[in-house]
């Protein structure tokens, strides 16, 4: 963040300064008292299991020059010259302050959302744009109503582009995040069944995701995959100009001759009047669409096709996302970071397409946040796995029985199906089942910690 005065924090947060000179200069905003450094402003957020007001004294002991609070802190031991701004709601004030800070930035803001592939798409866009521009994105899990405003406040004024991933698992969150970020360009990766337990229907998920399109200004851009039926149905919500990517006649960027190789996905990138070969270091065909979306954003920024292709080839992906890992005696397709019904089916397809290996096996973990449809969706995934020519299936987690039942219904013999409660159990079963030359897919929701299975194999 560019250094900011206490008076500006008072104005932009809609608060009231109770202590301290308006000219006090503050280096950063922090919501965790443990990370406060001298010259910072401590923002006292409250949640279901914590209250930042309990840590105001600690923040000042660590060198904070000011704090934003929602209630008086009389009686606390704070420096005599400390600044204090009181607001009605510290989270709402943080979001308002971040929005005003964003409006003061000259940078273009690119927002990325979708049911899956958000982080990979964000990283691809960053790699494409940084070949020419100063650019920064939100890191880790800073894609929610607390993390995203803090990420915006970390944007320095000299950047040309800020790339913001936006996550959601409850209705209304994307609209809120888009209102804070005021994006110039919106990117939707897809609309699937992720978090359907919180939304109730695919209609509701589509409504939530396309709230990003509704938030774009008329002079902005939406970069969209032309093969997603829900995006097609809801694109009318968008007032901005639309750049399509994919395979249809409207697509500005296309991929031809997509092939799986041991090193990853290879394809020919078509756009800007050129056709160029691109090798992606991932086992996921879905990432081809993510790459086309990044190419679309790059073209809007004025980058030529050859520069875009080079940047896509050089991209490094977040760990545990369709990562091809070579063992001394086989391969692992590591997609252990997370899972939903659509991404799990895509991962199974990638396993079948992988050009190496004598046998194919799968470790499939339970998928979270599917609500009342969980059992049905797990059985459906298991059936899809059982219909494939896989050597074995290890089902893990609370829905292991549903996965196994579906796999048996799909035709996989019972003796080749294992049910495990935990990742550690899966490791033991896998050591007993696998052979030299096998290719193993590891896929499941984050709460299971299936990366431990991958680590055990490595």
ZIZI-V913793 format. One record per residue. BURIAL is I if it has 24 or more other ideal C-beta (glycine too) atoms within 12 Angstrom, else O. Layout:
burial:BURIAL
burial:BURIAL
This chain:
burial:I
burial:O
burial:O
burial:I
burial:I
burial:I
burial:O
burial:I
burial:I
burial:I
burial:O
burial:I
burial:I
burial:I
burial:I
burial:O
burial:I
burial:I
burial:I
burial:I
burial:O
burial:O
burial:O
burial:I
burial:I
burial:I
burial:I
burial:I
burial:I
burial:I
burial:I
burial:I
burial:I
burial:O
burial:O
burial:I
burial:O
burial:O
burial:I
burial:I
burial:I
burial:I
burial:I
burial:I
burial:I
burial:I
burial:O
burial:O
burial:O
burial:O
burial:O
burial:I
burial:I
burial:O
burial:I
burial:I
burial:I
burial:I
burial:I
burial:I
burial:O
burial:I
burial:I
burial:I
burial:I
burial:I
burial:I
burial:I
burial:I
burial:I
burial:O
burial:O
burial:I
burial:O
burial:O
burial:O
burial:O
burial:I
burial:O
burial:O
burial:O
burial:I
burial:I
burial:I
burial:I
burial:I
burial:I
burial:O
burial:O
burial:I
burial:I
burial:I
burial:I
burial:I
burial:I
burial:I
burial:I
burial:I
burial:I
burial:I
burial:I
burial:I
burial:O
burial:O
burial:I
burial:O
burial:I
burial:I
burial:I
burial:I
burial:I
burial:I
burial:I
burial:I
burial:I
burial:I
burial:I
burial:I
burial:I
burial:I
burial:I
burial:I
burial:I
burial:I
burial:I
burial:I
burial:I
burial:I
burial:I
burial:I
burial:I
burial:O
burial:I
burial:O
burial:I
burial:I
burial:I
burial:I
burial:O
burial:O
burial:O
burial:I
burial:I
burial:I
burial:I
burial:I
burial:I
burial:I
burial:I
burial:I
burial:I
burial:I
burial:I
burial:I
burial:I
burial:O
burial:O
burial:O
burial:I
burial:I
burial:I
burial:I
burial:I
burial:I
burial:I
burial:I
burial:I
burial:I
burial:I
burial:O
burial:O
burial:O
burial:I
burial:I
burial:I
burial:I
burial:I
burial:I
burial:I
burial:I
burial:I
burial:I
burial:I
burial:I
burial:I
burial:I
burial:I
burial:I
burial:I
burial:I
burial:I
burial:I
burial:I
burial:I
burial:I
burial:I
burial:I
burial:I
burial:I
burial:O
burial:O
burial:I
burial:O
burial:I
burial:I
burial:I
burial:I
burial:I
burial:I
burial:I
burial:I
burial:I
burial:I
burial:I
burial:I
burial:I
burial:O
burial:O
burial:O
burial:I
burial:I
burial:I
burial:I
burial:I
burial:I
burial:I
burial:I
burial:I
burial:O
burial:I
burial:I
burial:I
burial:O
burial:I
burial:I
burial:O
burial:I
burial:I
burial:O
burial:I
burial:O
burial:I
burial:I
burial:I
burial:I
burial:I
burial:O
burial:O
burial:O
burial:O
burial:I
burial:I
burial:I
burial:I
burial:I
burial:O
burial:O
burial:I
burial:O
burial:I
burial:O
burial:O
burial:O
burial:I
burial:I
burial:I
burial:I
burial:I
burial:I
burial:I
burial:I
burial:O
burial:O
burial:O
burial:O
burial:I
burial:I
burial:I
burial:I
burial:I
burial:I
burial:I
burial:I
burial:I
burial:I
burial:I
burial:I
burial:I
burial:I
burial:I
burial:I
burial:I
burial:I
burial:I
burial:I
burial:I
burial:I
burial:I
burial:I
burial:I
burial:I
burial:O
burial:I
burial:O
burial:I
burial:I
burial:I
burial:I
burial:I
burial:O
burial:I
burial:I
burial:I
burial:O
burial:I
burial:O
burial:I
burial:I
burial:O
burial:I
burial:I
burial:I
burial:I
burial:I
burial:I
burial:O
burial:I
burial:O
burial:O
burial:I
burial:I
burial:I
burial:I
burial:I
burial:I
burial:I
burial:I
burial:I
burial:I
burial:I
burial:I
burial:I
burial:I
burial:I
burial:I
burial:I
burial:I
burial:I
burial:I
burial:I
burial:I
burial:I
burial:I
burial:I
burial:O
burial:I
burial:I
burial:O
burial:I
burial:I
burial:I
burial:I
burial:I
burial:I
burial:I
burial:I
burial:I
burial:I
burial:I
burial:I
burial:O
burial:O
burial:I
burial:I
burial:O
burial:O
burial:I
burial:I
burial:I
burial:I
burial:I
burial:I
burial:I
burial:I
burial:I
burial:I
burial:O
burial:I
burial:O
burial:I
burial:I
burial:I
burial:I
burial:I
burial:I
burial:I
burial:I
burial:I
burial:I
burial:I
burial:I
burial:I
burial:I
burial:I
burial:I
burial:I
burial:I
burial:I
burial:O
burial:I
burial:O
burial:I
burial:O
burial:O
burial:O
burial:I
burial:I
burial:I
burial:I
burial:I
burial:O
burial:I
burial:I
burial:O
burial:I
burial:I
burial:I
burial:O
burial:I
burial:I
burial:O
burial:O
burial:I
burial:I
burial:O
burial:O
burial:O
burial:I
burial:I
burial:I
burial:I
burial:I
burial:I
burial:I
burial:I
burial:I
burial:O
burial:I
burial:I
burial:I
burial:I
burial:I
burial:I
burial:I
burial:O
burial:I
burial:I
burial:O
